[in-house]
Amino acid sequence: MKQIFCGLLGFFLIFTFSTCAPKQEQVEKIGSQRLYRITVADHFGRVSSEFWTVPKLEALGLKEMLSSYFDRAMKYRGTEFEAISLLKLVSKFKMKSGGDAILLNCFDDYQGILPISDILKYDLYLATKIKVGFGSSKPDWLNPLLVLVPDGKTPPFEERFLTANIRELKFVRLSDYYAPLKKVSETSEKAKQGFEVYKNNCLFCHSLKGRGGNKGIRLLDDYAFSKAAEQKKFLTDFKSFHHKGNADKQDVEQFVTTKKLRSVAEFLLAMQRSGES
Ligand code: HEC
């Protein structure tokens, strides 16, 4: 009921309802009339939103699916989904948006982003229902809407193809989105590599310069990356939290090597040197 109220309030006041959305949602409520926001900016920069219910999404053509990509990342077996083609949904808005990516704002302060070219290339789906295998524990954040890689498609194994708990899809331009981070990332080859790793695996929860989500802590506040000892601590802290036994299934370690993490530290050092967070 609270979600419906929030949704309606948002509808009438053209507000973002993130502030009143509960942090954690229950899957059981998915059948109700929860509203999901789809936001586009037209060529003049005017922003408008539509509100979609699950039945409206499902009317695009519902498919029962499995995803070995998802099961691998979550260490599950045979998770069952009901999902719609993300491409079909995107094509409803493409003409009036001018964006080349969709930002995925989530109930739990996670912020995903997907280039439309990836949606096309990997034929990505959007699940409206999820049923994990018997006996598997489901973390609180694992709710629809969620992005799904269909079987038969093999995108790189990265955090960015696993966004769940989505409350809003927003069309944006990739170059605008990454603009505040881009300049710093170009200070060295290492920083550039680190930026690529960071934007595909970390930014969703550890925001920088107003981009990304705030589910995790602000890394620039916690580590002085110019000190070797702190870089080392960054690596050990990462491994002691984001490992495969993480209680909340935030095993990010599976996506990154130690070498990649070192380049992330270089990128974060460059961010710190630029004097801004
Ligand atoms: C799904 C969200 C999510 C993603 C993706 C994510 N993190 Fe985290 N991270 C967290 C949360 C939540 C914590 C725990 C914060 C706390 O201590 O309250 C955390 C903790 C950490 C810590 C340890 C901080 C400490 O105080 O011990 C480090 C370091 C870290 N993350 C780095 C990274 C890096 C680097 C990446 C990308 C390779 C990444 N994280 C991706 C959510 C995320």
Residues whose N, C-alpha, C, O or C-beta is under 5 A from the ligand:
A	BS01	HEC	E159 N201 C202 F204 C205 K215 G216 I217 F234 D237 F238 F241 Q250 V252 V256 V264
